[in-house]
């Protein structure tokens, strides 16, 4: 754990948007569909929320629980299913909630990218907002941001909140 965290922090400090030109060149050269292949750009900057939360969750698994698992020789998949995953799951959900919101924000810069004269645009709310911003169309910017905000609220209320409550109730270690 002590070795993984500094490496992860170093990688997280790397600005994901530096990879955008490489992605644009690759998508154009390989003739890939932007609606699909621009999506990983949104994930690049937000995956760290999940990783850091999972690391934090693993760090707070009670030593006694780990010792009991070792004493009873709990190993392999059973150890993961009964000790590690339940201990980390609430932290994973917290990271996923944060990453979800972050990726929706990142869609604004990831769905409309350019490198030199080459411009790629996916069909999504992020590209809509980026296009409206480039045109200076204030009403469309506000509309896009309002829709994006409403989407975040609906996702949080209908999906993330119930999942988080389940994780807190079912996998509580204290």
C-alpha positions as CSV (number, residue, x, y, z in Angstrom):
1,X,0.0,0.0,0.0
2,X,2.8,2.4,0.9
3,X,4.4,1.8,-2.6
4,X,1.2,2.1,-4.6
5,X,-0.1,5.4,-3.2
6,X,2.9,7.6,-4.1
7,X,3.0,6.1,-7.7
8,X,-0.8,6.7,-8.0
9,X,-0.4,10.3,-6.7
10,X,2.4,10.9,-9.2
11,X,0.3,9.6,-12.1
12,X,-2.8,11.6,-11.0
13,X,-0.8,14.8,-11.1
14,X,-0.2,14.2,-14.8
15,X,-2.6,16.5,-16.7
16,X,-4.9,14.2,-18.8
17,X,-5.5,16.9,-21.4
18,X,-1.8,16.5,-22.6
19,X,-3.0,13.2,-24.0
20,X,-5.8,14.8,-26.1
21,X,-3.6,15.5,-29.1
22,X,-2.3,11.9,-29.2
23,X,-5.9,10.8,-29.0
24,X,-7.0,13.0,-31.8
25,X,-4.2,11.8,-34.1
26,X,-4.9,8.2,-33.2
27,X,-8.7,8.5,-33.9
28,X,-8.1,10.3,-37.2
29,X,-5.3,7.9,-38.4
30,X,-7.3,4.8,-37.4
31,X,-10.6,6.3,-38.6
32,X,-12.3,5.6,-35.3
33,X,-15.7,6.9,-34.4
34,X,-15.4,10.0,-32.2
35,X,-18.7,9.2,-30.3
36,X,-17.0,6.1,-28.9
37,X,-13.3,6.9,-28.8
38,X,-13.5,10.4,-27.3
39,X,-15.2,8.9,-24.2
40,X,-11.9,7.5,-22.7
41,X,-10.7,11.1,-22.5
42,X,-13.4,11.8,-20.0
43,X,-12.3,8.8,-17.9
44,X,-8.6,9.7,-17.9
45,X,-9.0,12.6,-15.4
46,X,-11.6,11.0,-13.2
47,X,-10.3,7.5,-12.6
48,X,-8.1,8.8,-9.9
49,X,-11.1,9.6,-7.7
50,X,-12.0,5.9,-7.6
51,X,-8.4,4.7,-7.1
52,X,-7.7,7.1,-4.2
53,X,-10.9,6.2,-2.5
54,X,-10.2,2.5,-2.9
55,X,-6.7,2.9,-1.5
56,X,-8.2,4.8,1.5
57,X,-10.8,2.1,2.0
58,X,-8.1,-0.6,2.0
59,X,-6.0,1.4,4.5
60,X,-8.8,1.5,7.0
61,X,-9.7,-2.2,7.0
62,X,-9.3,-3.1,10.7
63,X,-6.1,-4.9,11.4
64,X,-8.1,-7.4,13.6
65,X,-10.2,-8.4,10.5
66,X,-7.1,-9.0,8.5
67,X,-5.6,-11.0,11.3
68,X,-8.8,-13.1,11.7
69,X,-8.7,-13.8,8.0
70,X,-5.1,-14.9,8.2
71,X,-5.6,-17.0,11.3
72,X,-8.5,-18.9,9.6
73,X,-6.4,-19.2,6.4
74,X,-9.0,-17.3,4.4
75,X,-7.4,-16.8,1.0
76,X,-8.0,-16.5,-2.7
77,X,-11.4,-15.4,-4.0
78,X,-13.1,-16.1,-0.7
79,X,-10.8,-13.5,1.0
80,X,-11.6,-11.0,-1.6
81,X,-15.3,-11.6,-1.4
82,X,-15.6,-11.7,2.4
83,X,-12.8,-9.4,3.6
84,X,-11.4,-7.0,1.0
85,X,-14.3,-6.1,-1.2
86,X,-16.8,-5.5,1.7
87,X,-14.2,-3.3,3.4
88,X,-13.5,-1.3,0.2
89,X,-17.0,-1.1,-1.4
90,X,-18.3,2.0,0.4
91,X,-15.1,3.8,-0.5
92,X,-15.4,2.6,-4.1
93,X,-18.9,4.0,-4.3
94,X,-17.8,7.4,-2.9
95,X,-15.0,7.5,-5.6
96,X,-17.4,6.4,-8.3
97,X,-19.9,9.2,-7.3
98,X,-17.1,11.8,-7.6
99,X,-15.8,10.3,-10.8
100,X,-19.2,10.3,-12.3
101,X,-19.7,14.0,-11.7
102,X,-16.2,14.8,-12.8
103,X,-16.5,12.9,-16.0
104,X,-19.7,14.8,-16.9
105,X,-17.8,18.0,-16.4
106,X,-14.8,16.6,-18.4
107,X,-17.2,15.9,-21.3
108,X,-17.1,19.6,-22.1
109,X,-13.5,19.5,-23.0
110,X,-13.3,15.8,-24.1
111,X,-16.2,15.7,-26.6
112,X,-14.9,18.5,-28.8
113,X,-11.1,18.3,-29.3
114,X,-8.8,19.6,-31.9
115,X,-5.2,19.4,-33.0
116,X,-4.0,21.9,-35.6
117,X,-6.7,21.9,-38.3
118,X,-8.2,18.6,-37.2
119,X,-11.3,18.9,-35.1
120,X,-13.2,15.9,-33.7
121,X,-16.6,16.3,-32.1
122,X,-18.8,13.7,-30.4
123,X,-22.5,14.0,-30.1
124,X,-23.1,14.8,-26.5
125,X,-23.9,17.5,-23.9
126,X,-20.2,18.4,-23.5
127,X,-19.8,19.1,-27.3
128,X,-23.1,21.1,-27.2
129,X,-21.7,23.3,-24.4
130,X,-18.3,23.6,-26.0
131,X,-19.9,24.6,-29.3
132,X,-22.2,27.1,-27.7
133,X,-19.2,28.6,-25.8
134,X,-17.1,28.9,-29.0
135,X,-20.0,30.7,-30.7
136,X,-20.6,32.9,-27.7
137,X,-24.3,31.8,-27.5
138,X,-25.1,32.5,-23.9
139,X,-28.6,31.0,-23.9
140,X,-27.3,27.7,-25.3
141,X,-24.5,27.7,-22.7
142,X,-27.0,28.2,-19.9
143,X,-29.3,25.6,-21.3
144,X,-26.5,23.0,-21.7
145,X,-25.2,23.6,-18.2
146,X,-28.8,23.4,-16.8
147,X,-29.3,20.1,-18.5
148,X,-26.0,18.8,-17.3
149,X,-26.7,19.9,-13.8
150,X,-30.2,18.3,-13.9
151,X,-28.6,15.1,-15.1
152,X,-26.2,15.1,-12.2
153,X,-29.0,15.7,-9.7
154,X,-31.2,12.9,-11.2
155,X,-28.3,10.4,-11.3
156,X,-27.4,11.2,-7.7
157,X,-31.0,10.9,-6.4
158,X,-32.0,7.8,-8.4
159,X,-28.8,5.8,-8.6
160,X,-25.8,7.0,-6.5
161,X,-27.7,7.8,-3.2
162,X,-29.4,4.4,-3.0
163,X,-26.2,2.6,-3.8
164,X,-24.3,4.6,-1.3
165,X,-26.9,3.9,1.4
166,X,-26.8,0.2,0.6
167,X,-23.0,0.2,0.8
168,X,-23.0,2.1,4.1
169,X,-25.7,-0.2,5.7
170,X,-24.5,-3.6,4.3
171,X,-20.7,-3.2,4.5
172,X,-20.2,-1.1,7.6
173,X,-17.1,-2.2,9.5
174,X,-17.4,-0.3,12.8
